[in-house]
Every structure is written in structure tokens, then in C-alpha cells.
Amino acid sequence: MSLSSFKNPATYHLLSYGTLLGSTLFQSFVSGVVAFRVLPRAQFSTLQKHTFPVYFTLQTLTPLVMLITYPRGASSLFPSFLTSTPLTATRTDTMSSWLIGTMLVTALVNWVYIGPKTTEVMGLRKHQETRDGKKSYDAGPHSKEMEELNRRFGVLHGVSSLVNMVGLGAMVWYGGVLGEGIAI
């Protein structure tokens, strides 16, 4: 390998994809699980509150880099939007645009909406714990306010996890698309 490989946008496309897939797999199935098992609940919550904005930012920026560095050029992903010259998108280009777009949208939704809403509900639960004199995760019964906050947190957490898994599915599928393009 020569250093000239680093002048090729495809190199950055592949590195961005690898970073995205690896960080998503690690955060979703290793880091978060280990932290939940070994940290006290309050420390785990603080860690996640500070980790997720960075994670969702990375998840959003890497698909953008993938779009910019797409090996056949970004105009082949979205020919009617980016160029006045009629280009014919291949089936691979069309599939790639849908998959990279899915990765981008799912990450963006978690970053700008679901993540901040979840953090907001966590703060409200913390205040309600002070009023109730009881942790949100302690055995019940809980106040009606805490029950509602716990329900909202559970819904937001579940939706965030589902959105993340849809993005992960697109990442894995895109790995197959990339693999088809590698000549052996």
C-alpha cells in the first residue's frame, strides 16, 4: 500500500463506514451492557448522559462523510438533485443511497430529538425522586408523577433503541453492498 491511497475518497468512505459500524456495535452491545452491570445506577446514568451526545454525533457525521466520499461520487447517489447532467444510477447506487440515508436519518433523530428528550425526562425523574424521597428504580409503589415519568422514559428509551437497531440494520446491509463490490 502506498500513501497515495489516502488521496482516494474511497479510503475515507471505507474508514468512515468501519468507524460507524464498529462504534455502533461496541456502544450497543459491549460498552453500555458492561457499564450497566458494573456501575451503580447513578454513575451509569451520568456516563450515558455524557456518552450518548458524542455517540449520536459520531453516528450522524460518519454517514455524511460516507455520502461525500462515495466511491462513484455523491452525484451518483442522488443524480437528479446534484447535477443537471442526466446520470443513470445503478441499482447499487440506489440501494446505497437508501441505506446511507437510513443511517443518517436514524442517527440524526436520536441526536436532535430522542436523546435530548430522554435526558430531559431523566432530569425530571431526578427532581421527582427528591420530592418523593424514593429512587425511580426502587420497588413500588411510586407516586403518579413518577409512574408517568418512568413510563415516558421507558417509551423514549425503547424508541431510541429501535431507531438505533434500524440504523444498525442499514449498516450491516450496506456492508453486504460494499462486499459485493470487492473484486477477489
N, C-alpha and C positions, 0 to 999 in steps of 0.2 A: 504494500500500500504506500502510495506517495502522499505527500502533503497536499497535492493538487486535488485530492478527494474532498478537501474542506472548502473548495471553491464551488462544489456541486451542490445545488439546493437539495437534491435528493438525500444527501448525507444528513442534513438538518431535519428533513422530513422524517427519516427513519429514527434519528436520535430523539426527536420530539415524541414520536409515537411510542418508542420504548420507555421514555420517561413517564408519559401519561399512563400507559398500561401498568408499568411496574409500581408507580406510586399509588395508583388506584387499588391494585391487588394488595399491596403492603398495608395501606391505611385501612382498607375494608376488612381484611381477613387476618392480619397479624398485629399491627400496632394497636388498633382500637381494642381488639379482643384481649391482648396481653395487658394493656393499661387497665381495662375494666376489671380484670381478675386480680391484679396486684396492688392497685392504688385504692386508698379509701375513697368513698364516693365523692366527697367534696374536692379532693385533689384531681380525681378523674374528670369531674365536671369542669374544673378550671383548665386542665390540659386541653380538653376537647374544645372549649370555648375559644382558646387561643390557636389551636391547631387547624380547625376547620376553615377559618377565613383564608389561611395560607394555602391549604389543600384545594379549596374551591377556586382560588385564584389561579393556581398551577393548572388545575383541570380545565379552566377556561382559556388560558393563554396558550397552552400547548396545541389544542386544535386550531387556534388561529395561526400559529406558526406552521402547522401542517397544511393549512389552506394556502398560505403564502408560498410554501416550498414544495407544493405538489409537483411530482416529477414531470408531468406533462404540462405544467403551468396552470395557474389558477383559472385562467380563461377557459381551459378545457373542462373544468368542473361546472362552471356557470357561463357557458358561451353566450347566451342571449343577454346577459346582464353586463358582461365585462368587455365586450368587443363588438364593433359594428360589422366586422368581417364574419360571415357565417362560418362557424366551426361545427363539425359533427362530433358530438360527444359519444364516446364509446360506451358500451354497457358498463364497463369497469369504471369509467369516469362518472357515470350517473350513480352507480352504487356507491362509489367513494364519496361523492358529494352528499348523498343522503346519510351515510354513516358518519362522516366527519361533522356534518351539520347536527346530527343527533348528539354526538359527543359534546359539541359546543353548546347547544341549547340546554341539555340536561345540566351541565356544569354551571352555566350562567343562571339558570333558575335556582339552583342550590345556593349559588354565591350571592345573588342580589335579593332573593326573596325568602326562600325557605330557611336558609341558615340564619339570617337576621331575625326572622320571626321566632325561630326556635330559641335563640339566645334571649329574646325579649320575654318569652314565656318562662324561661329558666330564671330570669331576674324577678319576675312576678311571683314565681313559686318561692324563691328565697325570702321575699318580703312576707309572703303568706305564712311561711314557716315561723317567722318571728312573731307574727300575730297569733298563730295557733299554738306556739310552743312545741311544735312537733315537725319532724322532717317529712318531706313529701313522700319519701320511700319507706317511712315507718309503717308498721302494721296499722290498719284502720281501727276504728272509724276516723275519717277525715272530715273537716268542715266542707260544706257545699262548695265554697270557693276553691279549696284545694282539690277537691274531686274534679271540678271543671278545668282547673289548670293542668292537672295530671292528664286528663283526657285530651286537652289541646296539645300538650307536649307529646303524648303518645301518637296522635294523628300526624303532627308535624314530623316527628322522628321517623315514623313509618313511611310517609310520603317522600321524605328526603332519601331514605334507604332505597325505596322503589325507584326513584328517579336516578339514583346512583347506579343501581343494577341495570337499568335500561342503558345508561351510558356505557357501563362495562360490557354489556352485550354487544353494543356497537363497536367497541374497541376490539373485542375478540373476533367478531365477524370481519372487521377491517384487517386484522392480522391474517385471516384467510385470503382476503383480496390481495394483500401485499405478497403473500406466499405464492399465489398463482403467477405473479409477475416475475418471480425469481427463476432465472434460467439455470439449470444444472448441467 
